[in-house]
Amino acid sequence: MSPVAWGTPRARGIIAAATLGSGLTLLDGTVVNVALRTMGEDLDASLSQLQWITNGYFLSMASLILLGGSLGDRLGRRRVFVIGTVWFAGASLLCGLAPNAEILIAARVLQGIGGALLTPGSLAMIQGSFRAVDRGRAIGAWSGLGGIAAALGPLVGGLLVDHASWRWIFLINLPLAALTVWLAQRCVPETRDPRTHGRFDLGGAALAAIALGGITWALTDAGGPMTAWAAGLGLLAAVVFVVVERRLPEPMVPLGLFADRTFSAANAMTLLVYAALGAILFFLVLQLQTVGGYNALQAGLATLPITACMLLLAARGGALGQRIGPRIPMTFGPIVMAAGTLWLLVVGDDVTWWRDVAPGLTVFGLGLALMVAPLTATVLAAAPDEVTGIASGINNAVARAGSLLAVAALPMAVGLAGDDYRDPARFDTAYASAMLACSALLVVGGLVSWFAVPARVRTPTP
């Protein structure tokens, strides 16, 4: 079939299908934080279980997203995208019907598997379907509309939690997934990568999942009876993963990419910055509800300055990075984010949104918008042209792993356990320590960029 031209009905159908699919995963990545406190009260969940409701999703997605991309390249991007969407919908139904925290956690892990299958396909379908001259516009439209989906997450979640039930934040995915599948089958041509061959790296995917799962368990359950065993298993799996990936002719993660100093530095900075981002959103939303007395809708709406900054300014951050090089935006972006995080220390029991929350989150969002596009461009520029897709996937997985590990480790590190998230005094003290730790992570991320990212990087070949 001939490539699709921009502006045609088919082009609009492809953009709609890809945006709805990726929007499902973005929605469920942001909406759950707003509902965590209500879920905990309804299911009588502990803090560690709330952590796993968030982390189960990111764990399976971070572990399997590269495998999902490989499956799409080999078996057909539309086919794997549709399978992932149907899987995601089935897991969402199980989330919505979960009678206890344990089943909800298991369902969230299944959701992450579906997300790992459909997320790489959403962009790959655009890349494989559109004419080369139209791909930039198509990807820009997909990115912008996806940002709107992420922005709607806290609003939709807050409305559903406050006026219906937290279960509807998952059940709403079913009609959206059905529309996504219909559009994909009707409008999206099937594409594959003819260069792919050899076996799937299923062993690498399994080892990555065991490594992340074991380390996450150990961090979440620090001091528990299984901590040492989980940590040992996770570290052993990580070592074996490196050994296996080095020996495979076509590994899931080509470790040779990390021989490039710029690629390694950009991913190290990604791990630190997205660890801070995930932890800040986790703690801030709970702080607003537990200590500040906000309801779910108010807590969700409170975070919108970050999204507004991203929608309005991320493209300008990318243009600035192209003009002056990535080092300065990737250095000062995280440092500006750290300043905004320190401002959020004032959020307490007498919180006023315009005075205490909005300024800090706006400063934080400005730093994020300054950093994101130059970071992506640097990751892609540091990789050979033939593996830019894999490089982007690795960076995506690193970002999710950063959030996963921070949400696992930080609550215990700042003295929270059991049902402390329901105690305003205890949570308020821990929140301050968490914000200081996140600020430190962001400053270190900025320093990594200053000392290891070059002032200029090459422009990838189109």
ChimeraX attribute file (.defattr): number of C-alpha atoms within 10 A of each C-alpha:
attribute: neighborCount
match mode: 1-to-1
recipient: residues
	/A:1	7
	/A:2	8
	/A:3	13
	/A:4	21
	/A:5	18
	/A:6	16
	/A:7	10
	/A:8	9
	/A:9	11
	/A:10	17
	/A:11	21
	/A:12	17
	/A:13	19
	/A:14	27
	/A:15	25
	/A:16	19
	/A:17	29
	/A:18	31
	/A:19	24
	/A:20	25
	/A:21	29
	/A:22	26
	/A:23	25
	/A:24	27
	/A:25	25
	/A:26	21
	/A:27	25
	/A:28	24
	/A:29	17
	/A:30	23
	/A:31	24
	/A:32	23
	/A:33	29
	/A:34	32
	/A:35	27
	/A:36	24
	/A:37	21
	/A:38	19
	/A:39	22
	/A:40	20
	/A:41	12
	/A:42	13
	/A:43	15
	/A:44	13
	/A:45	20
	/A:46	18
	/A:47	22
	/A:48	21
	/A:49	22
	/A:50	23
	/A:51	21
	/A:52	26
	/A:53	27
	/A:54	25
	/A:55	29
	/A:56	25
	/A:57	27
	/A:58	28
	/A:59	27
	/A:60	27
	/A:61	29
	/A:62	27
	/A:63	27
	/A:64	26
	/A:65	25
	/A:66	26
	/A:67	22
	/A:68	26
	/A:69	26
	/A:70	25
	/A:71	21
	/A:72	24
	/A:73	24
	/A:74	19
	/A:75	15
	/A:76	18
	/A:77	31
	/A:78	25
	/A:79	22
	/A:80	25
	/A:81	33
	/A:82	26
	/A:83	16
	/A:84	26
	/A:85	31
	/A:86	19
	/A:87	21
	/A:88	30
	/A:89	26
	/A:90	20
	/A:91	26
	/A:92	28
	/A:93	20
	/A:94	21
	/A:95	27
	/A:96	20
	/A:97	16
	/A:98	17
	/A:99	12
	/A:100	15
	/A:101	21
	/A:102	15
	/A:103	15
	/A:104	25
	/A:105	22
	/A:106	18
	/A:107	25
	/A:108	27
	/A:109	24
	/A:110	24
	/A:111	29
	/A:112	29
	/A:113	26
	/A:114	31
	/A:115	32
	/A:116	29
	/A:117	30
	/A:118	33
	/A:119	28
	/A:120	28
	/A:121	30
	/A:122	27
	/A:123	21
	/A:124	23
	/A:125	26
	/A:126	26
	/A:127	17
	/A:128	21
	/A:129	21
	/A:130	22
	/A:131	16
	/A:132	13
	/A:133	11
	/A:134	18
	/A:135	18
	/A:136	14
	/A:137	12
	/A:138	23
	/A:139	18
	/A:140	12
	/A:141	15
	/A:142	23
	/A:143	18
	/A:144	18
	/A:145	20
	/A:146	23
	/A:147	19
	/A:148	18
	/A:149	21
	/A:150	23
	/A:151	25
	/A:152	21
	/A:153	26
	/A:154	28
	/A:155	22
	/A:156	20
	/A:157	30
	/A:158	27
	/A:159	21
	/A:160	19
	/A:161	22
	/A:162	15
	/A:163	11
	/A:164	11
	/A:165	16
	/A:166	24
	/A:167	20
	/A:168	19
	/A:169	24
	/A:170	23
	/A:171	19
	/A:172	17
	/A:173	23
	/A:174	19
	/A:175	11
	/A:176	16
	/A:177	24
	/A:178	15
	/A:179	15
	/A:180	26
	/A:181	24
	/A:182	14
	/A:183	21
	/A:184	25
	/A:185	16
	/A:186	13
	/A:187	18
	/A:188	25
	/A:189	22
	/A:190	17
	/A:191	21
	/A:192	18
	/A:193	15
	/A:194	8
	/A:195	7
	/A:196	13
	/A:197	10
	/A:198	8
	/A:199	11
	/A:200	15
	/A:201	18
	/A:202	13
	/A:203	14
	/A:204	24
	/A:205	23
	/A:206	14
	/A:207	21
	/A:208	24
	/A:209	21
	/A:210	23
	/A:211	25
	/A:212	24
	/A:213	24
	/A:214	25
	/A:215	26
	/A:216	28
	/A:217	25
	/A:218	24
	/A:219	24
	/A:220	27
	/A:221	19
	/A:222	18
	/A:223	11
	/A:224	11
	/A:225	10
	/A:226	14
	/A:227	19
	/A:228	17
	/A:229	14
	/A:230	22
	/A:231	21
	/A:232	16
	/A:233	19
	/A:234	24
	/A:235	17
	/A:236	15
	/A:237	23
	/A:238	21
	/A:239	13
	/A:240	16
	/A:241	20
	/A:242	16
	/A:243	12
	/A:244	15
	/A:245	19
	/A:246	15
	/A:247	9
	/A:248	14
	/A:249	10
	/A:250	15
	/A:251	18
	/A:252	22
	/A:253	22
	/A:254	17
	/A:255	12
	/A:256	10
	/A:257	18
	/A:258	16
	/A:259	9
	/A:260	11
	/A:261	13
	/A:262	21
	/A:263	23
	/A:264	18
	/A:265	22
	/A:266	24
	/A:267	24
	/A:268	19
	/A:269	30
	/A:270	27
	/A:271	25
	/A:272	25
	/A:273	29
	/A:274	24
	/A:275	25
	/A:276	30
	/A:277	24
	/A:278	24
	/A:279	24
	/A:280	23
	/A:281	17
	/A:282	22
	/A:283	22
	/A:284	23
	/A:285	25
	/A:286	27
	/A:287	26
	/A:288	25
	/A:289	22
	/A:290	22
	/A:291	23
	/A:292	19
	/A:293	17
	/A:294	18
	/A:295	20
	/A:296	29
	/A:297	21
	/A:298	20
	/A:299	26
	/A:300	27
	/A:301	20
	/A:302	21
	/A:303	23
	/A:304	21
	/A:305	21
	/A:306	21
	/A:307	22
	/A:308	18
	/A:309	20
	/A:310	24
	/A:311	19
	/A:312	13
	/A:313	17
	/A:314	24
	/A:315	18
	/A:316	14
	/A:317	24
	/A:318	22
	/A:319	15
	/A:320	18
	/A:321	25
	/A:322	16
	/A:323	10
	/A:324	12
	/A:325	21
	/A:326	28
	/A:327	25
	/A:328	20
	/A:329	27
	/A:330	30
	/A:331	25
	/A:332	22
	/A:333	27
	/A:334	32
	/A:335	24
	/A:336	22
	/A:337	31
	/A:338	29
	/A:339	18
	/A:340	23
	/A:341	27
	/A:342	18
	/A:343	19
	/A:344	23
	/A:345	19
	/A:346	16
	/A:347	22
	/A:348	21
	/A:349	17
	/A:350	11
	/A:351	17
	/A:352	13
	/A:353	16
	/A:354	10
	/A:355	11
	/A:356	17
	/A:357	23
	/A:358	20
	/A:359	16
	/A:360	25
	/A:361	24
	/A:362	20
	/A:363	22
	/A:364	27
	/A:365	27
	/A:366	26
	/A:367	28
	/A:368	28
	/A:369	28
	/A:370	31
	/A:371	29
	/A:372	21
	/A:373	22
	/A:374	26
	/A:375	25
	/A:376	19
	/A:377	21
	/A:378	27
	/A:379	21
	/A:380	23
	/A:381	19
	/A:382	22
	/A:383	22
	/A:384	13
	/A:385	13
	/A:386	9
	/A:387	13
	/A:388	16
	/A:389	17
	/A:390	19
	/A:391	26
	/A:392	18
	/A:393	21
	/A:394	21
	/A:395	22
	/A:396	20
	/A:397	23
	/A:398	22
	/A:399	24
	/A:400	24
	/A:401	26
	/A:402	25
	/A:403	26
	/A:404	27
	/A:405	25
	/A:406	25
	/A:407	29
	/A:408	25
	/A:409	20
	/A:410	23
	/A:411	26
	/A:412	19
	/A:413	16
	/A:414	16
	/A:415	15
	/A:416	18
	/A:417	16
	/A:418	12
	/A:419	17
	/A:420	17
	/A:421	25
	/A:422	19
	/A:423	11
	/A:424	19
	/A:425	14
	/A:426	14
	/A:427	23
	/A:428	23
	/A:429	14
	/A:430	22
	/A:431	26
	/A:432	19
	/A:433	17
	/A:434	24
	/A:435	22
	/A:436	15
	/A:437	20
	/A:438	26
	/A:439	25
	/A:440	19
	/A:441	23
	/A:442	29
	/A:443	22
	/A:444	20
	/A:445	28
	/A:446	27
	/A:447	18
	/A:448	19
	/A:449	26
	/A:450	19
	/A:451	11
	/A:452	16
	/A:453	25
	/A:454	16
	/A:455	13
	/A:456	14
	/A:457	18
	/A:458	12
	/A:459	12
	/A:460	14
	/A:461	8
	/A:462	6
